[in-house]
Amino acid sequence: MSIPFELPTEDRASSPYTGYTRAHWEAVADGLLWAAWRWSTPGRALLDLPGRPSRSGVRSDGLEGFARTFLAAGFRVAGADGADPHGWLDRYAEGLASGTRTPGRDDTESWPLILDHDVQGQPMVESASVALGLRLTAPWLWKHLDSGVQDRVEEWLRGALRHVPAPNNWYLFPYTVAGFLESVGRANAETAAARHRALELMEGWYRGGGWYADGDGRAFDHYNGWALHLYPVLDAHLGGDTDALTRYGERLRAHLDGFALMFGSDGAPLHFGRSLTYRFAASAAVGLGALTGHTPLTPGASRRLVSGSLRYFVERGALTDEGLLSLGWYGPHEATLQPYSGPASPYWASKAFVSLLAPADHPLWTAPEEPAPVEEADRVLALPAPGLLVQATRADGIVRLHNHGSDHVRPHEGESAAEDDPHYGRQAYSTRTGPTARDNVPDNHLSVEVGGRSSVRRRVRPLGAGHGDGWGWAASWHRPVFGSGPPMVPGLRVESVTVARGPYELRVHRVVGAPAGARITHTGWATGPEEPLTSALHGLHGWEPEAETVRAPQGTAYVPWAELPRLSGSAGGTSVHVCLAALTGGPASVPAGEAVAEVVPGADGVEVVWAADGARTRVSFEPVAVTHTRG
């Protein structure tokens, strides 16, 4: 697709994988800012971008446009040591004065007040971007504002310190506001309390291995990188706090050790979790690690990932003809969105421009690009803390994520099928496929059917994860819930184990407590009929002989309509069901139906013998355990 603004000439000598240099990053930032500023109010306080409004309303959406583009401008100017050839900071200075003159008033320019998250919370989110933009550009913007404007901006920002955030990463928004106020000599007990409370919560949410839960439940997704790591590490870096940078930087390093494998060779991040319309913000943690030195990656591998992700979206329709980021994935895509998403929401992608804080002579920009982790070798990596299993294949550059631990169900919530979320409830996600829409047949999903009613998976309880040389596993159990009739069947539960090896996924399910006459179905990967992908699903035990192909007319974020394989079988009491799935970039060298030579059911599990080398994988239950021995 054509790009609506000019980019520099590619440099394939220093950037053999992407062609992108630091100049490309500056050009994309400038292009996004030019396009967005066409929609500003006369006083420049709001950027009213076109598109469907969010549930917070158009005034909040206008503030979002100002705040999130200010973040891009802040990284752009600070990274250039104050150079601002397009005069971005003058625009934001004028908008700060206009927006804070009479906050809360229903006029053309006034910003909405910051209130509790359940009353009028979205401005609290945007306050963090305003504060971070001000902190980044303080020598060239804040210090030159009229003292009255400074006081008004401070008073508006303090609304974030005086109201209740949502019980998750939102606590880092007042933390970031307080960090800015303290950096410009406006610290007090209120700022100290906001920072202490956020860091206190972070300790409870940290689950080890570089992974934070997004709140008290088990939500693990891209918010780890673009929020839970970004704000405290960047705060410590900007403030020169070496102790905090060591503490939170080492957690970032641990996170990147696994997260770096979650980008495909085409630059795509995993299509998993909420707020995916933020797109290349997924690379923010990689850039931050390179900037601060808290990363296991070489500078060349870091640039390969961040530039690959940026280019992936720039070239695949993420930009409208006017140069705006659309609400979606490639182009507009309603099923990707959440109710809180408005026209300016995609501009949280601005967080990726944290890479620009590395100056032009930084190794991130001067070292030649090196292969991404997925391009080096086939890998299977278990992440026990979040309950995830990552499977990457070098030949086709595809990364798959098997979800046995993340569900986005809050601790106080019941398990309602009405809240089924395709971005968490499916058992597998990838860099080349997206989940099907809620009203279509779900992909990568085991459903128990009782009385003609199909179940969904809501709360995911991890049962363990591990890996060895070239293979890995993860397991979980869930209680099937139903959208009509009784919401649950007493005693019914499903235990699921995924074993990944090469391009193959051995999927083993034990259904416990199924009533007589129950049926089960299991689906594979959803792909478009014209895509160069093969989605295979082969029953090995407990399934009827042949998989059928079913259609998803609403498609995915990747294709306008999709098809997927589905297995069916009978259940009742306790039963074990085994199948082999695969998603490959073209036909697999060995079809899924021929990859396993033998299946040996046992009293407490199953053993399979792999055809290629005679290796044996045994999955047992009570307790769940997986062993793999060479042939």
N, C-alpha and C positions, 0 to 999 in steps of 0.2 A: 504494500500500500504506500501511497505517497505521504510524505511527512510535511505538515503544513508550515514548517519553517526550515531555514537553511542550516545544515550541519557542516562542520569542517570536513576536509578530505580524510578518508580513513588512513590510518597508519598501521600497515600490516607488518612492519618491521618490529616495532615495539609491542604491538598488540595483535599477534598472529591469529588469535581466536575470535576477537570481536571487532578489531579495527578502531575501537574507541580509545580516545585519549582524554586527558583532563579537559581539554578544550571542548570536547563533545558534551561533557557534563555541564560546563558553563553554558553552552549553547542551548541545551535542553531546558535548563533552569530559566534562562532568559526567555525562551520561546513560550514556556508555560506562563510566565509572569505577564508577558505582553498580551497573551490571549485573555487572561483572567481580568486584567485591568481595564479592558474595554467595557466591562460591566459594572464599573464602580458608580456609586452615588456621587453627586456633585461635590460633596465635602470629603469624599474618599474614605468614609468610615466603614462602608459596607460594600461588598462585592456580590451583587445579586446575580449569580450565574443562572443561566436558563436550565430548566429541567424540573422533574417532579419534586415538590417540597418534602422535607422530612417531617416527622411527627412533631418536631419542635417548633415548626412554623418558619415563615420566610424571613423574619427579622433575625432569628438565630442563625438561619442558613447564611444570611448576608455577613454576619459576624464571622461565621466559619470560613467564608471566602477570604475575608481580610486576614484572619489569624493564620490559616494554614499556608496561604501564599507568603505571608510575612516570614514564616519559618524557612521557606525556600530562599527568600531574599536574604535572610539573616545568614544562612550558611554560605550563600553566594558571595556576599560582601565581606564577611569575616574571613572567608577562605582566601580572598584577594587582598587581605590586610587593609581593608577600608576602601579599596578602589570600587567606585560605583558609577561606571560610565553611562548607565541608563537612568540614573537618578531615582532608583527604587526607594531609597530611604526618605527622600523628600515627600514622596507620596504617602508613605506610612506615617511620617511625622504629622502631616496634615490630617490623616484619618484618625490618629490617636487623639488629637485635639478636638475634632468634631464628634467622635463617638463618645467621649467621656464628658462632654459639656453638660448634658442633661440625661444621664443614663436612666433607662426605664420609660422614657417618654415615647409616645407613639408619633414620631415624626420621621423625617427622611433619613436622618443620620444617627440618632441615638442608639447606643448599644443596649441590649437587654441587661437587666441586673442578673447577678449570679445568685441563685437560690439553691435550696436543697435538691438533690438529684431527682427526687420524685415529684418536685414541683416545677422547677425550671432549671434543669441541671446542665443542659448542653453548653451554656456559656462557661461553665467551670472547665469543661474539656478545652475550650478555646483559650481560656485564660493562660493555660500552660504554654500554648504556642506563642501567644503574645509576650509572655514573660521570657520565654527562651529566645525569641527574636530580639527582644530588648537587651537581654544579657549578651548575646552574640555581638550586637552592634553598638554597645554602650559608648565606646569612644567616639563614635561618629553620629549617633542619633540621640540617645538619652541625654548626654552631657550638653547638648545644644538645645534641648527643649526648654521652653519657658517654665519657670519654677511652678507656676500655677497649673500648667498642664501636667508636669511631673506629679504634683500632689493629687490631681484628679485621676490620673492613671493608677497611682498607688491605691487610692480609695476604692476604685473599681476592682482592682486585682484582689484587694483584701476580702472581697466577697467570697472568694474561693477558700479563704482561711476560716471564715465564720459560718460556713454552711456544710451540710453533710454530703460527702461524696457517695457514689455507688460503692458497694462493698467489694471492690476489686482493684484493678490497676488505677482507678480514678484517684486513689489517695496520693498518687504520685503527681497529680496536677497541682494541689495546694503545696506539695513539697517543692515543685519546680518554681511556683510563684514565690514561695518563701526564699528559695535560693537566689532568685534575682533580686528581691528586695534587700536581702542581706548583702549581696555583692555591691550594691550602690549605697550602702550606709544606712539602710532603713530597717535594721533588725530590731526586734523586740520579743517579748515573751510569746506573742502570737505566732511569729514566724518560727521560733524555736519549737513550739508545741506541734506545729504542722509537720515539721521535718522529723521530729522524734516519733510521732505517731505513724508516719508512713514507713519509716525504717523498722519500727517495731513490728508492724504487720508483715513487712517483707520477710522478716526472719521466720515467721510462722508459715508463710507461703512457700518458702524455699524447701524443695523436696530432695535436693542433692543432684549431683551430676550435671549442674548447670541449668536446672529446670525449676522454674517457679510455677505454682498453680495461680491462675488468675482469680484469686479470692480463696475462700475457704473450701471450695469443692475440688473437683478434678478437671478443671478446664486447662488444657495444655495446647497451645496453638501458636500462631505467629506473634501474639502479644508478648510472648517471652522475649523476642528480640526487639521489636519496635516500641516497647513500652517498659517492661519490667527490668530489662538490662539497660536500655538506652538512657533513661532519665537519671538513675543514680551514678552510672559510670561517667556520663557526660558532665554531670554536676561536679563530680570529683575532679575530672580533668580540667574543667574550666576554672574551678576554684583552687587548683593546685593542692588538693588534699591527698597527700601520698598514702596515708593510712587507708582512707576510704577507697582510693583507686586500687590499692592492692587487694582489699577485701572483695569489692564488687567486680574488679577486673579479672580476678582469678576465676570467679564464677562465670564471667563472660567467656573466658578462655575454655572452660569446661563445656559450656553450652555450644560453642563453635566447633568443638571437636566432633560432635555429632551433627549439628545443624548444617555444617558445610557440605555434608553429603546429601542434603535435601534440595539440591538444585539440579535439574536435568542438564544434559549437554547443550540443549538449545537455550539455556538461561532461565527456564521456567522454574519458579518456586512451586512447592507442593500446593495443590488446590485442596486445602484442608482448613477447617475452622472458619470463624466469622470475619467480617470486614475485609474480605478478599479484594474489594474494589480499591484498597490501598496499594495493591499491585507491587511495584518495585520497592516499597517500604520494607519488604521482606529482606532486602539486602542491607538494611541499616546497621544491624549488629555486626555484619562482616566488615563494613567500612569503619565502624567504631573500634573494632578490635585492631584493625590495621593502624588506625590513628593513634591509639593509646599503647600499642605494643602488646596488648593482652589477647593474643590469638595464637593458635597452633599452626596457622597458615603462613606460608611465605607471602611477601608482598605481591609477587606475580600471580599467585593463586587467588589472593584476595581480589585483585583487580579483575581477574578473569570472572569471578563470581558477580561482583557488583556491576561491572560493565555489561556482562552477559544478561543480567536481569533487566537492566535499564533498556538495552537494545531490544530484548525480547518483546517488551510491551510497546515501545516506540514504533516498531515495525509491524505490529500485528493489530493495528486499529484501535489502540487504547485512546488515541487522540481523535477528536472530531475534526471536521474540515476547518473549523475555526481555531484549532489548536488547543481546545479544552480537553481535560481528562473526563471521559464519560463515566457514567455509573454502570459498571459492569466489569468484565474481565478483558477480553479482546476489545470488542465494542460494547454497546449497551447490552445488559443481560439482567433482567429483573430477578431471576431466581437466585442470583449471586448475592442479592442485597438484603439488608436488614431494615426494619422500620425506621431506625435512627439515621439512615443514610439519606443525605440531601445532595443537591447539585455540587456543592463544594467539598463534600466528604472525601472524594478521591484524592484531594490534595494533602492528605496525611502521607501520601507518597513522598512528600517533600522531605521526610525524615531520611530518605536515602541520600540526600545531598550532604549529610554529615561527612561523607567522604571528601567533600571539598574543603573541610577544615585541614586536611593534609595539604601543605603547600606544594607548589609545583616541583620542588626539588626533593620531595618526600619519596622514599622507596615505593610507596603505593603507586606512584605515577612514573617513576624512572626505571624500575625493574621490569624486564620483559614479562609479558603474560605467560603463565604456566598452566598446565592442565587443571581443570576442576577435579575434585575427588572422584566424581562419577566417570571421568575420562581416563582414570589411571588403571582401574581394575574392577572386576566384579566384587561387590562387597555386601555383606549382610551384617547389620549392626543392631544389637538390642539395647534399648534405653529403658532400664528397669524403673527409674523414678517416675516418668510419665506413663509407663506401660506401652511403649511404642516399639515397633520393629521396622527398621529401614532396610530396603532391598534395592540395590542399584546394579544395573547391568551395563557394562562398558560398550558392548557392540551396538546397542540402540540408544544409549544415553538416557534411558528411562529410570526414574526413581519411584519406588512404590512405598507407601507407608501403611502398615497394618496396625490398626487402632485397637488396642486392648487396655486402654486406660484413660482416655479423655472423653468427657461426655457433656460438659457445660450444663449439668443439672446442679442447681445450688443445693446445699445441704438441707435447707428447710423445705424444699419443694418435693411434692409427690411425683410419681412417675406417670405422667399423662401422655397418652398417645397423641392427643391433640397438639402437644408441643414437640412432636417428632421433628428433629433437625437433621436434614440430609448432610450437613457439613460436619457432624459429629457422630451420628448414629450408624453410619455405614462401617463395615469392617475393614475397608481398604480404600486408599486414595493414591493419586499419582501425580506426576508432572505432565502427563499427557491426556488425562481424562478428568472430568468433573462428575460429581454425583448427579443423578437424574432428579428432576423436579418432584416435589412432594406428591403431586397427583398422578405421577407415572409409576411404573414398576420400579422399585428401588434396586439399585445396583449393589453388588458386593454385600448381600444381606441374606441372613437366614430368618425365615418367617415360619412360625407355628400357626397352623390354621385349625381352629376349633369352631365347629358349627358354621363353616364358611367364612369366618372372620379371621383376618390375618393380623399377626402381631408385629410390633416394632421393638427396637432396642433403645432404651433410654439411659438408665444409669448403668455404667460399666464398672464392674468390680475386677481389678487386676488379680491374676493368680500367679504371676511370675513372668520372667523373660530372661533369656540368656543367648549366647552365641559361641560358636567354635570356629574352626578354620573353614570358611566358605559356607557356613550355614548358621541359622539362628532361629529362635522361636519366641513366641509371646502367647500368653493365655489370659482369658478372662471369663467371667460368667455374668449373665444378666437374667432378669426376670421379665419374660415377655408380657407386654401390655397391649391392650386391644382398644380400638377406637369406637367400637359399638358393642352393645351388650355389656356384660360384666367386664370391668377394666382388667381383671386379672383372673387366672385360673389357680386355685389354691395348690401349692406345692410344685407348680411348674417352674422349671429353670432350664437354662441352656448354658452349657460349658463349652467354650470354643478355644481351639488351639490352632495357631498358624505356624507352620515350619517353612522357612524360605531357604531355597537352595538353587543357585543359578537363576534362571528365569521362572522357576516353578514355585508354586505355593501349595503346600499340602495343608488342606483345611479339614480339621477333625472336630466334629461337634458331638457332644453327648446331651441328648434331650432327656430330662428327668421329670417324672410326674405327669406325663402327657395322658389325657383321658383317652379312652377307647375311641377309635375312629378318627383321631387327629391326623392331620397331614402336615408335611413340612415342604418348604421350597427353599432353594438356595440359588442365588444369582451370581454372575461374574461381572467382568468389567464392561461398561457401556461405551461403545465406540460408534463412530459414523461409518456408514457402508462404504464411503469413498476414502476413508483415512488409510494410510499405510500402516495399519495396526492389526494385530490378530488377538482376539479375545477368546480364550479357550476355557472350557469347564468340562471336566470328565469325571463321572461318578466312578468310585472305586469300591464302595461298600455302603449298603443301606439306602441306595437310590435306585430308581427305575432306570432301565438300560440307557436310554438316550436323552441328552439334553435338548431342549427346544429353544428356538430363538424367539424372543419377544421384543416388542417395540416400545420405545419411549418417545412419543410424538413431540414432546416439548424439548427434547434434546438435552444438551448440557451446555456449559459455558464454552465448549469447544466446537460443538456441531449443532445445527438447527434441529436435527432429530437423530435419534440413536437407536441401536439395537443391542441386545445383551443375551447371553446364554442363561438358561434356567433349568435346574434339576428339580425333580419332585420325588417324594417318597412317603411312606406310611410311618407313623409313630404311635406309640402307646406304651405306657409305663416308662421303662428306661431303654433307650436305643442309641446306638452309635452310628454316625454317618460320616463317611470319608470321601473326599473328592480332591482333584488336582486342578488348580487354576493357573492361568498364565496370561500375561499381557506382554506382547512383544512387538517390536517395530518391524513387522513383516512376519512371514511364517516362521515358526520355531524350527530349529534344526532337528529336533525330535518332537513330534506331536505329543500333546499332553497324554493322549491315550496309550502311548508307547513308552512313556518315561518311567513308569513303575512296572516292575516285572511280577511282583507278587504282593498280595495283601493277606495278612494273617491276623484275623480277629481274635481277641483274647477275652478273658472274663472281665478284665478291668481296663481294656483299652485296645490298641491295635498296633501292629508292626507292618511296615512296608519295606520292600526290597527294591532299590533303585536299579533300573535296567542297565545304565551306563557302566557302573562299576561294582555292583553288588553291595553297596553300602546299605546299612539298615537303620531306619529311624523308628523308634518306638515311642508311642504316646500312651501314657497311662493316666488314670484318674484315681482319686481318693488316696493320696493327694495327686494333683496334677504334676507330672514329671515328663521330661522329654530327654531321650538319649539318642545319640547318633554315632554309629561305629562304621569304620571303613570296611569295604568289602575285601 
